[in-house]
């Protein structure tokens, strides 16, 4: 039988782990809809790529503005209340699409959704890393993030089919998928308000994180954390240079990943390679590869150290972006799709490495990390470049992002090698 240190999660945490993992699907679905919504609004409202990028800018501005308040709320009131509040905002924002009749109104609804998703992600990501041993935190978070990938590909497939099935003659009403999603999310909010989601109190910095150890993680009746919290916790965590480097790496990854997803349909239609409906299906295929990559990564990282895995994948993403930019036809398209396999493990791996050993500062650190989706605003720059240059040059934006991740992975791997010697 495997020891507690190699088991993915401990027996007492199985139910909380399953419940929280369902949330990863929800925000993956909500964020991936944006990737087809851009092209829909460009055609329906006759706006440019740069103008449609305000969809991403508005949504991820909600992340940036709400991340610290979400962290403070969760530190004071606990994970479960943070989840319920986030689901409520998410559901109300989605339902606001029904009466919306202008682009500005749609943007307002997306901002509310972004605020709700911030609460969900600020609560769920660190919670999953604490539901077991420190050694399996990256593997555990990658497994949960697999369901995030499932939500992404289902959103682009189903919503893309709904919006683009009429070809150039007409599109579906965007209020329909958002209305359905809003009602479902509010029902889930009621469920979470009634379930028992025990708080897990992280140990002191440097602890292994094994539940049950003296002074380490364990079930607690408290809703807050001992030690530093609030703004003092935010200040303390910013003095940790490895956390700051991880924060910058995660921001760079978000710039790359969100920009690629948002630009994908515009890119393959702009090059004349396929129509909108085919493009939405291909991006769905790419997101299936993304989901499989996270599943494989979760399994591999039970034996391969997370630092080493991140390094290999960072090299792969840089190579894929270079091949995409070279305008090699089918080779560039294959490289772009293959990039989804390499980038799959990056968010959960960087996140888990960044909060590792932070103990009572974990929630404060998580709130800062959840500001990084503001990197999705990088799509505005990609859109501007696409409007004024050619379809291939904008990929220099995600290339730079992946180079930063490569630098972080290289430093982590070197430090890990030193510790092993």
C-alpha positions in Angstrom: 0.0 0.0 0.0 1.3 3.5 -0.8 2.2 5.8 2.0 0.3 9.0 2.7 3.2 10.9 1.1 2.7 9.3 -2.3 -1.1 9.0 -2.2 -2.7 11.7 -4.4 -5.0 12.8 -1.5 -5.9 11.4 1.9 -9.1 9.5 2.6 -10.7 12.2 4.7 -10.2 14.7 1.9 -11.7 12.7 -1.0 -15.2 14.2 -0.8 -14.0 17.9 -0.6 -11.5 17.1 -3.4 -14.3 15.9 -5.7 -16.7 18.7 -4.8 -14.1 21.4 -5.5 -12.9 19.8 -8.7 -16.4 20.3 -10.2 -15.8 24.1 -10.0 -12.8 23.8 -12.3 -15.1 22.6 -15.0 -17.4 25.6 -14.5 -14.8 28.3 -14.9 -13.1 26.5 -17.7 -16.4 26.6 -19.6 -17.0 30.2 -18.8 -13.6 31.4 -19.9 -13.5 29.3 -23.1 -16.8 30.8 -24.3 -14.9 34.0 -24.8 -12.7 32.4 -27.5 -15.7 32.0 -29.8 -17.5 35.1 -28.6 -14.8 37.3 -30.1 -15.5 36.2 -33.6 -19.3 36.2 -33.0 -19.3 39.9 -32.0 -16.9 40.8 -34.8 -19.4 39.5 -37.3 -22.6 40.5 -35.6 -21.5 44.0 -34.5 -19.1 44.7 -37.3 -16.1 45.5 -35.0 -12.4 44.8 -35.4 -10.3 42.2 -33.6 -8.9 44.8 -31.3 -12.3 46.1 -30.4 -13.7 42.6 -29.7 -10.7 42.0 -27.4 -12.5 44.2 -24.9 -14.4 41.0 -24.0 -11.2 39.6 -22.6 -10.0 42.9 -21.2 -13.3 43.5 -19.3 -13.5 39.9 -17.9 -9.9 39.7 -16.8 -10.0 43.3 -15.4 -12.5 41.7 -12.9 -9.8 39.2 -11.9 -7.3 42.0 -11.4 -9.6 44.3 -9.3 -11.2 41.5 -7.3 -8.3 39.2 -6.6 -7.1 40.9 -3.4 -10.6 41.5 -2.0 -11.4 37.8 -2.7 -8.3 36.7 -0.9 -9.2 38.9 2.1 -12.8 37.6 2.1 -11.7 33.9 1.9 -9.0 34.5 4.7 -11.7 35.9 7.0 -14.8 33.7 6.1 -13.3 30.5 4.7 -13.2 28.6 1.5 -16.9 27.5 1.4 -18.3 31.0 1.7 -15.8 32.2 -0.9 -17.1 29.6 -3.3 -20.7 30.3 -2.7 -20.2 34.1 -3.1 -18.2 33.5 -6.3 -20.9 31.2 -7.8 -23.6 33.7 -7.0 -21.7 36.5 -8.8 -21.0 34.2 -11.7 -24.6 33.1 -12.0 -26.0 36.6 -11.8 -23.5 37.9 -14.4 -24.5 35.1 -16.8 -28.2 35.8 -16.4 -27.5 39.5 -17.2 -26.9 38.5 -20.8 -30.6 37.9 -21.2 -31.8 41.5 -21.0 -28.5 42.9 -22.5 -29.0 44.6 -25.9 -25.7 46.5 -26.4 -22.0 45.6 -26.5 -21.5 47.8 -23.4 -24.1 45.8 -21.5 -22.5 42.5 -22.5 -19.2 43.8 -21.3 -20.8 44.8 -17.9 -22.1 41.3 -17.5 -18.7 39.8 -18.4 -17.1 42.0 -15.7 -19.5 40.6 -13.1 -18.7 37.0 -14.3 -15.0 37.8 -14.0 -15.4 38.9 -10.4 -17.3 35.7 -9.6 -14.7 33.5 -11.2 -12.0 35.3 -9.2 -13.6 34.1 -6.0 -13.9 30.6 -7.3 -10.3 30.3 -8.4 -8.8 32.1 -5.4 -10.6 29.5 -3.2 -10.3 26.3 -5.2 -6.6 26.4 -6.4 -4.9 26.7 -3.0 -7.5 24.4 -1.4 -6.7 21.6 -3.7 -2.9 22.0 -3.1 -3.6 21.5 0.7 -5.7 18.3 0.4 -2.8 16.0 0.8 1.0 15.7 0.9 3.3 18.5 -0.3 5.0 16.1 -2.7 1.8 15.5 -4.7 0.4 19.0 -4.7 1.3 19.7 -8.3 0.0 16.3 -9.4 -3.3 16.9 -7.5 -3.8 20.4 -8.9 -3.1 19.2 -12.4 -5.7 16.4 -12.0 -8.3 19.0 -10.9 -7.3 21.3 -13.8 -8.0 18.4 -16.2 -11.7 19.1 -15.6 -11.0 22.8 -16.3 -9.7 21.6 -19.7 -12.9 19.5 -20.2 -15.0 22.6 -19.6 -12.9 24.6 -22.1 -13.3 22.1 -25.0 -17.0 21.6 -24.3 -17.6 25.3 -24.3 -15.9 25.9 -27.7 -17.5 22.9 -29.2 -21.1 23.4 -28.0 -21.3 27.2 -28.1 -19.3 27.4 -31.3 -21.6 24.9 -32.9 -24.6 27.0 -31.7 -23.3 30.4 -32.7 -21.7 29.5 -36.0 -23.9 26.7 -37.4 -25.8 29.3 -39.5 -22.6 30.2 -41.4 -22.5 33.7 -42.6 -26.3 34.0 -42.8 -27.0 34.2 -39.1 -25.8 33.2 -35.7 -27.5 32.0 -32.5 -28.5 34.3 -29.7 -25.6 34.5 -27.2 -28.1 35.0 -24.4 -29.2 31.3 -24.7 -26.0 29.6 -23.5 -25.4 32.2 -20.9 -28.9 32.0 -19.6 -28.6 28.2 -19.2 -25.2 28.5 -17.6 -26.4 31.2 -15.2 -29.3 29.1 -13.9 -27.1 26.0 -13.5 -24.5 27.9 -11.6 -27.0 29.4 -9.2 -28.3 25.9 -8.5 -24.7 24.7 -7.7 -24.3 27.7 -5.4 -27.3 26.5 -3.4 -25.7 23.0 -3.2 -22.4 24.4 -1.9 -24.2 26.5 0.6 -25.6 23.3 2.2 -22.6 20.9 2.0 -19.8 20.5 4.6 -16.6 21.8 3.1 -14.0 21.6 5.9 -11.4 24.2 6.2 -7.8 23.1 5.8 -5.2 25.1 7.6 -1.8 25.2 5.9 1.2 24.6 8.1 4.1 26.8 8.7 6.4 27.7 5.8 8.8 24.9 5.2 6.4 22.2 6.5 5.8 19.2 4.3 2.1 19.8 4.2 1.2 16.3 5.2 -2.1 16.3 7.0 -1.9 15.0 10.5 1.6 16.1 11.3 2.0 18.3 14.3 1.8 21.9 13.2 1.0 21.0 9.6 -2.1 20.9 7.5 -5.2 19.4 9.0 -8.9 19.8 9.4 -9.9 22.9 11.4 -13.1 24.3 12.6 -11.7 27.8 12.0 -12.6 29.8 8.9 -9.5 31.9 9.0 -5.8 31.2 9.3 -3.4 31.7 12.2 -0.4 33.9 11.7 -0.3 36.8 9.2 -3.4 37.6 7.2 -4.9 40.5 5.4 -2.7 43.3 4.1 0.2 42.3 6.4 0.1 38.8 4.8 0.2 40.4 1.3 3.2 42.4 2.2 5.0 39.4 3.8 4.5 37.2 0.8 5.9 39.9 -1.6 9.2 39.7 0.3 9.6 36.1 -0.9 11.6 36.4 -4.1 10.7 32.9 -5.3 7.0 33.7 -5.0 7.5 37.0 -6.9 9.3 35.1 -9.7 6.5 32.6 -9.7 3.9 35.4 -9.9 5.7 37.0 -12.9 5.9 33.5 -14.6 2.2 32.9 -14.0 1.4 36.3 -15.4 3.5 35.6 -18.5 1.8 32.2 -18.9 -1.6 33.8 -18.7 -0.6 36.4 -21.4 0.4 33.5 -23.7 -2.3 31.0 -23.0 -5.3 33.4 -23.0 -4.0 35.3 -26.1 -3.6 32.1 -28.1 -7.0 30.8 -27.2 -8.7 34.2 -28.0 -6.8 34.6 -31.3 -7.1 31.0 -32.6 -10.4 31.3 -34.5 -9.4 34.7 -36.0 -6.0 33.3 -37.0 -7.2 30.2 -38.8 -10.0 32.1 -40.6 -7.8 35.0 -41.3 -5.2 32.8 -43.1 -8.0 31.3 -45.1 -7.3 27.8 -43.8 -11.0 27.2 -42.7 -14.3 28.7 -41.9 -15.7 29.8 -38.5 -17.5 26.6 -37.7 -14.5 24.4 -38.7 -12.3 26.7 -36.7 -14.4 26.3 -33.5 -14.2 22.5 -34.0 -10.4 22.6 -34.4 -9.9 24.8 -31.3 -12.1 22.3 -29.5 -9.8 19.5 -30.6 -6.8 21.5 -29.4 -8.5 21.9 -26.0 -9.1 18.1 -25.8 -5.3 17.8 -26.3 -4.9 20.4 -23.5 -7.1 18.4 -21.2 -5.3 15.1 -22.0 -2.0 16.9 -21.4 -3.1 17.8 -17.9 -4.2 14.3 -17.2 -0.9 12.9 -18.4 1.0 15.5 -16.5 -0.8 14.7 -13.3 0.2 11.1 -13.7 3.8 11.7 -14.8 4.5 14.1 -12.0 3.9 11.4 -9.4 7.3 10.2 -10.4 8.9 13.1 -12.3 9.5 16.3 -10.2 7.3 19.2 -11.1 10.3 21.5 -11.7 11.8 19.2 -14.3 8.4 18.6 -16.0 7.8 22.4 -16.3 11.2 22.9 -17.9 10.6 20.3 -20.6 7.2 21.7 -21.4 8.5 25.3 -21.5 11.0 24.3 -24.1 8.2 22.7 -26.1 6.0 25.8 -26.1 8.9 28.1 -27.2 9.6 25.7 -30.1 6.0 25.6 -31.1 5.6 29.3 -31.1 8.7 29.8 -33.3 7.3 27.2 -35.8 3.9 28.9 -35.8 5.4 32.3 -36.6 7.4 31.0 -39.6 4.3 30.6 -41.7 5.0 27.0 -42.7 1.4 26.2 -43.6 0.2 22.9 -42.1 3.4 22.7 -40.1 2.5 26.0 -38.4 -1.0 24.8 -37.7 0.2 21.5 -36.2 2.7 23.3 -34.1 0.0 25.7 -32.8 -2.2 22.7 -31.8 0.7 20.8 -30.3 1.5 23.8 -28.1 -1.7 23.0 -26.2 -0.1 19.7 -25.1 3.0 21.4 -23.7 1.3 24.3 -22.0 -1.3 22.1 -20.3 0.6 21.6 -17.0 1.9 25.1 -16.7 -0.8 27.0 -14.7 -1.3 24.4 -12.0 2.4 23.6 -11.8 3.6 27.2 -11.5 0.8 27.9 -9.0 1.7 25.0 -6.8 5.4 25.8 -6.9 4.7 29.5 -6.1 2.6 28.7 -3.0 4.8 25.8 -1.8 6.1 26.2 1.7 4.2 29.5 2.3 2.0 28.0 5.1 -0.3 30.6 6.7 0.5 33.0 3.8 -1.1 30.6 1.2 -4.4 32.4 0.9 -2.7 35.8 0.6 -0.4 34.4 -2.0 -3.3 32.9 -3.9 -5.1 36.2 -4.1 -2.1 37.8 -5.7 -1.6 34.9 -8.1 -5.3 35.3 -9.2 -4.5 38.8 -10.4 -2.5 37.2 -13.2 -5.4 36.5 -15.6 -5.2 40.2 -16.3 -2.6 38.9 -18.8 -5.6 38.1 -21.0 -5.5 41.7 -21.9 -2.5 40.8 -24.0 -5.0 39.7 -26.6 -5.7 43.4 -27.2 -2.1 43.8 -28.4 -2.4 40.7 -30.5 -5.6 41.9 -32.1 -4.1 45.3 -32.8 -1.1 43.7 -34.5 -3.4 41.4 -36.5 -5.4 44.4 -37.7 -2.3 46.3 -38.9 0.2 43.6 -39.9 -0.2 39.9 -40.8 -1.8 36.9 -39.0 1.5 35.4 -37.9 3.4 38.3 -36.3 1.0 38.6 -33.3 2.4 35.2 -32.0 5.4 37.1 -30.8 3.4 38.1 -27.7 2.8 34.5 -26.4 6.4 33.6 -27.5 7.7 36.2 -25.1 5.4 34.9 -22.4 6.7 31.3 -22.8 10.3 32.5 -22.7 9.7 34.0 -19.3 8.1 30.7 -18.1 11.2 28.9 -19.5 13.5 31.2 -17.4 11.5 30.5 -14.3 11.5 26.7 -15.0 15.2 26.8 -15.5 15.9 28.5 -12.2 13.5 26.1 -10.4 15.2 23.1 -11.9 18.7 24.3 -11.0 17.6 25.0 -7.4 16.0 21.6 -7.2 19.1 19.9 -8.5 21.1 21.7 -5.8 18.8 20.5 -3.1 19.0 16.9 -4.3 22.8 16.9 -4.2 
